[in-house]
Amino acid sequence: MKPKIHLVVGARPNFIKANPVYNSLNQLNKFDLTLVNTGQHYDQNMSDVFIQELNMKKPDINLEVGSGLHGQQTGKILELYEKVLIREKPDMIIVFGDVNSTIACALAAAKLAIPISHVESGLRSFDWNMPEEINRVLTDKLSKLLFTTSPEAKDNLINEGISEKNIHFVGNTMIDSLIEFQHKFNKSNIRKDLDIQDEYALITLHRPSNVDNKNNLIELINSIKTTSKIIPCIFPIHPRTKNKLKSAKLYNTLNKNKRIKLIDPIGYIDFMCLQMNARVVLTDSGGIQEETTFFGIPCITVRNNTERPITISNGTNKLIGTEYYKIPDIVEASINVKHQEKFSIPSLWDGKSADRISKILDFTYSNK
């Protein structure tokens, strides 16, 4: 009888990280695989359209929890997934990243003594004000197998008392997806549809530290306006950010700026096309720091910390905190530099990370 493994996803980045792992394990034909979607982030771009774009496996189980406060959402996932675990009795679950689904499902499994594997273990911002940091640290504490994307993650885990024998440096499964689907990004018509003919800066912002504080938001938007005089800006606007801009009475003035294109959120392929062709990216996202590093695109991260320091030491990322006034000067400097200094793609970000994971799991169950 094949060992039964659940792969758990809940938010859009989880699909990107999980798909290569599912496919690699499936090719081994040694496991009974079930893809579980908690439905933590439900939207058309992440569900049906997203799966169709990338020919991903449709989830076998949908919990459909929807959005909510952190505690409310985490509790609901925990309650619903516990019932699934009792019914399905998997031999292991694999969780990805640092969203509420990650910790909720790991906690449900741990209480039933079901082993947990965590893909993207050991990333640390050391900022306990970030819900993601809580999710990351607690999930790692509960996990039996910890798969890391970069060398410093191992040091973080060992410093927290986790046994070295349980830690495996495998690389970044999100980069597996980038490599697999890059030909699709190249075929996207999004730049033509948006009538983009020149170089541009791509902007994504959604974190509370940037958009919830009205004074910060005003200063940030003023810097973006100044930046738009240097280079046109494309701004796929998160619904939460849009609401905050409207509340602060900033949305209309931004929308009237002919050098700034405000667009609704777009699908993965179109967004990746915009990202890989941007001259510079301004973001507060975690994953985008990694993607721009792989693409060699200068990235300005509007955060005080990052759980992905390798994107700074090896990659193209620059952390500026909330010193928004620096943005125009950094953008101007970035677009005047033809080649990024000290830029290199981090070790094992080579499109084979999922295969390394599947080999470790195969070895684990072959020796039981």
Steps between C-alpha positions, in 0.01 A plus 500: 500500500640839396570754776230769497623861483297820516637813332331803654453835323295801596631813328625574151874469582433155647381373162819624337716324760291182522442424133858386422505285814170335413615428145836361610345271762231393256763392246653266758169315519585392854258718697126548527479878459218734601503873429310694768399863446389681814361785291666756726528748211214444265492698180461420134866569422608243759246229439353392168686743272824445688478121468406527132790736422763261633327165447534436871337213679153591622467462876346173613361659816379859542435635849375837366577690821517843336643816652478614861700624796820306566368313803162438344648369176766288670245348735258419221770329293616304804148379574419401143834340415501295820182330378667429165804349672287275720313379193793471258776388740801615291848378586642851457393851407711753309439868568647797315612850591366704791130573456229422755423172322859390560489522879135396535541179303837423662342541843207276409740229379732532800214447746416177317866388493516524120852593374540841334738615227549875460615637165671840540616439856734720698424840349505763771430874510543500881198732507227358723261772387469308172234224514708311243795483741283335763371253240852418379661443838217290645466287187871424505475395866229249406666359187689175456660587166610858436581597142696824467546739209829661606801421723429752778164331564683196638687720749171654614350157562803363684505812719140419594596150611385303197706190421731536201406153375144625432612800292548466124626778272310436177468842334189694407197324351353837400795537264417155360167647389664813356731289288222265392259774397736768371404425141141584593607831652670588171177439309284725719327790323473712814752764390324536168161516671626775732669681211838487673766608252776630726684396813291505816508445875269232641341568840328264747406615851266351759667468843338679797825684583473677165130537430322506837680804640358804321814712541720219368263445210501870406880511507527178301257618231684832471823310439329287235376816328856637497626166372249509215672812369816290461338188355138399427346279769269198479310440823281185523309611804408262781132542605608577856743767378233646274260536793768669712583742219134590461460550874800733499361681194811414301358264241354755256814714482708190440259369239511832309879490472574408139842361595346244738282215374275369776371157401297231673680189629602273213575131452832337574624479141419861417651624825819300450528642148478853642752415770765339280484793255496779760798734533454511877249361751369671814335255741432389855441138396719210609483282190566786261838554666591147389348525154678826416827350623455209260411733212780745583256792539589773753259475794428765763332343803297738713542312827717528811609138478499200271484129564684455170842662561656297220314725255712785635837324538476308171219666314359829385300598808545821699321549832395859577255469791256791511749759375273566204680818399788280379291323237539744206879523540539122530277446197702750298826336604361153421389583149836660422690183595515252214620203706429433865814486711562173689187348348481124480219248510510328842625143525253224405250744350527286189157353434576168671399574858181293486694199373732526799200504732340198335827304523525574873140392557555188290808413707311572824219259422718241330695458824204466736 
